[in-house]
Amino acid sequence: MKEDLLSATCLLLLCLHNVCAVDCIWGSWSSCSVECGNGTRTRKISQAATMSGQMCTGPSTEICIVTSCMITVMVEVTLVALCAMFM
């Protein structure tokens, strides 16, 4: 019991001096590395864990797929093929 009280008192004193445990916080994901197709996006730690706070978990990089450009690519390929037929 005495040790628990001492531990709680020490923790209170540390918190009063702004050294309490702080959990890790991820920043936002970046934009995809490509404008069309498969790419990657990344995120960085914006607040590192301190004083036994929770560490960041999960990946800092992930795959991203941009599909909004596929229709444009298909139209361009079709137009090139049509032009080749008439040349």
Number of C-alpha atoms within 10 A of each C-alpha: 6 7 8 9 10 11 12 12 12 12 15 14 13 14 12 10 9 10 13 16 15 16 16 17 16 16 13 11 13 12 13 18 16 13 13 16 14 13 15 14 16 17 15 15 14 11 14 15 16 14 11 10 13 14 15 15 9 8 9 14 13 13 11 17 15 14 11 11 11 12 10 11 12 11 11 12 12 12 12 11 11 11 10 9 8 6 5
